[in-house]
Amino acid sequence: MKFLFTLVLAAAGTLAHAAVDMAAAAEKAKACMACHGAGGISQLAGTPSLAGQPDGFLQWQLVFFRSGQRKSDVMQPMAAALKDDDIRGLAAYFAALKPPRADPAAKADEALMATGRKVVMGNRCTSCHKDDFSGQQATARLAAQREDYLLKALLDFKASRRVGGGVAAMLDAVAPLRDEDLKAVAHFLARQGT
């Protein structure tokens, strides 16, 4: 019951944008930038960029870390100390930052790009993550996210080490895919949003 109450609070918080003290949120976000990068754009392997992620998505992830529903030796202790107002503030702050852009110098493997495009288009990814992969509400922005992080997230969903919201849409989407397909999807998505 406590978990359900926490989720209801987080969902209600996605509507409370006006009440966020952005100066206080920016101050609290400084600790996050040690791993998630200046301006919320990660340069650290295995660590996602937070800039431009949908507010609702960020709130849910912090609530999942805080409750232990999402596992991370680094994030769980940090999120455990966050109050609901902190979560709303951090989410609003990072959502307002300019999202990363795909690196035009990053060499694209044409075979991986073609496979990734085919899997993404045939596997209903755009129905939740939008046609431009910018995410919405409680679904992540995927465009120009770190390729290594995208692959890890996809493999974690497939192995049920990570669960998504809703009706387990991510497990349904990735379960039938081969690891090679997931690698191609990560390669393709990391190069979107130039």
C-alpha positions in Angstrom: 0.0 0.0 0.0 2.9 2.4 0.8 4.3 1.8 -2.7 1.0 2.6 -4.3 0.7 5.8 -2.2 4.2 6.9 -3.3 3.3 6.3 -6.9 0.1 8.3 -6.6 2.1 11.2 -5.1 4.6 11.0 -7.9 1.9 10.9 -10.6 0.2 13.9 -8.9 3.5 15.7 -8.9 3.8 15.6 -12.7 1.0 18.2 -12.7 2.7 20.5 -10.2 5.2 22.3 -12.4 4.4 25.8 -11.3 5.2 25.0 -7.7 8.8 24.0 -8.4 11.6 26.3 -7.1 14.0 26.1 -10.1 16.9 27.8 -8.2 16.7 25.2 -5.4 16.3 22.4 -8.0 19.4 23.7 -9.9 21.4 23.7 -6.6 20.3 20.1 -5.8 21.0 19.0 -9.4 24.7 19.8 -9.0 25.2 16.5 -7.2 23.6 14.7 -10.1 25.9 16.2 -12.6 29.0 14.4 -11.2 27.8 11.4 -13.1 25.1 12.7 -15.4 27.3 15.4 -16.8 27.3 19.2 -17.0 24.0 20.4 -18.3 22.7 16.9 -17.8 24.6 15.4 -20.8 26.6 12.4 -19.7 30.1 11.7 -20.8 30.4 8.7 -18.4 30.0 5.2 -19.8 26.8 3.5 -18.7 25.3 6.6 -17.4 22.3 8.2 -19.1 21.9 11.8 -20.1 19.0 13.4 -18.2 18.7 16.7 -20.1 15.5 17.0 -22.0 14.0 13.8 -20.6 10.2 14.1 -20.0 9.4 15.4 -16.5 7.0 12.5 -15.7 9.6 10.0 -16.8 12.2 11.4 -14.5 9.8 11.6 -11.6 8.8 8.0 -12.0 12.5 6.8 -12.2 13.4 8.6 -9.1 10.4 7.2 -7.3 11.3 3.7 -8.6 14.9 4.1 -7.3 13.7 5.5 -3.9 11.2 2.6 -3.4 13.7 -0.1 -4.5 11.6 -1.1 -7.5 14.5 -0.1 -9.7 17.9 -1.4 -8.6 21.1 0.6 -8.6 23.9 0.6 -6.0 24.5 4.3 -6.8 21.0 5.6 -7.4 19.0 3.9 -4.6 20.9 5.5 -1.7 20.8 8.9 -3.4 17.1 8.7 -4.2 16.3 7.4 -0.7 17.1 10.8 0.7 14.9 12.7 -1.7 11.5 14.1 -0.6 8.6 14.4 -3.1 9.4 18.1 -3.6 13.0 17.2 -4.4 11.9 14.7 -7.0 9.5 17.2 -8.6 12.2 19.9 -8.6 14.9 17.7 -10.1 12.6 16.3 -12.8 11.5 19.8 -13.8 15.0 21.1 -13.8 16.5 18.3 -16.0 13.4 18.3 -18.3 13.9 22.0 -19.0 17.5 21.5 -20.1 18.4 21.3 -23.8 18.6 17.6 -24.7 21.7 16.1 -26.2 22.1 16.0 -29.9 23.5 13.0 -31.8 27.2 13.5 -32.5 27.4 14.1 -36.3 31.0 12.8 -36.1 30.0 9.4 -34.6 30.4 6.9 -37.4 27.2 5.1 -38.2 27.4 1.4 -39.2 24.9 1.3 -42.1 24.0 -2.3 -41.5 23.2 -1.7 -37.8 21.3 1.5 -38.8 19.2 -0.4 -41.2 18.5 -3.3 -38.8 17.8 -0.8 -36.0 15.4 1.2 -38.1 13.5 -1.9 -39.2 13.2 -3.3 -35.6 12.1 0.1 -34.2 9.5 0.7 -36.9 8.2 -2.8 -36.7 8.1 -3.0 -33.0 5.8 -0.1 -32.1 8.5 1.9 -30.3 7.1 5.2 -31.7 3.7 4.6 -30.2 5.1 5.4 -26.7 8.4 7.2 -27.4 7.0 9.4 -30.3 8.0 9.6 -33.9 11.1 11.6 -33.1 12.0 9.4 -30.0 11.8 12.5 -27.8 9.6 10.6 -25.2 6.5 11.8 -23.5 4.9 11.8 -20.1 6.3 8.7 -18.4 8.2 7.3 -21.4 11.9 8.1 -21.9 13.6 10.3 -24.5 15.7 7.9 -26.6 17.0 10.2 -29.3 20.7 10.8 -28.9 21.0 8.9 -25.6 24.3 7.2 -24.9 24.5 4.0 -27.1 26.0 2.0 -24.3 23.3 3.0 -21.9 20.5 2.3 -24.4 21.9 -1.2 -24.9 22.2 -1.9 -21.2 18.6 -0.7 -20.6 17.2 -2.9 -23.4 19.1 -5.9 -22.1 17.9 -5.2 -18.6 14.3 -5.0 -19.8 14.7 -8.3 -21.7 16.2 -10.0 -18.7 13.5 -8.6 -16.3 16.2 -6.8 -14.3 14.2 -3.6 -15.0 10.5 -3.1 -15.4 8.7 -0.3 -17.1 5.5 1.4 -16.1 2.1 0.7 -17.6 1.4 -2.9 -18.6 5.0 -4.1 -18.9 5.2 -2.7 -22.5 9.0 -2.9 -22.6 9.2 -6.5 -21.7 6.6 -7.3 -24.4 8.5 -5.2 -26.9 12.0 -6.6 -26.3 11.4 -10.2 -25.2 11.2 -11.7 -28.8 14.2 -9.7 -30.0 17.7 -11.1 -30.3 20.6 -9.4 -28.5 22.0 -8.4 -32.0 18.7 -6.7 -32.7 18.9 -4.8 -29.4 22.4 -3.7 -30.3 21.2 -2.4 -33.6 18.3 -0.5 -31.9 20.7 1.2 -29.5 23.0 2.1 -32.4 20.1 3.6 -34.4 18.5 5.5 -31.5 21.8 7.0 -30.4 22.1 8.6 -33.8 18.6 10.2 -33.9 18.0 13.9 -33.1 20.9 15.5 -34.8 
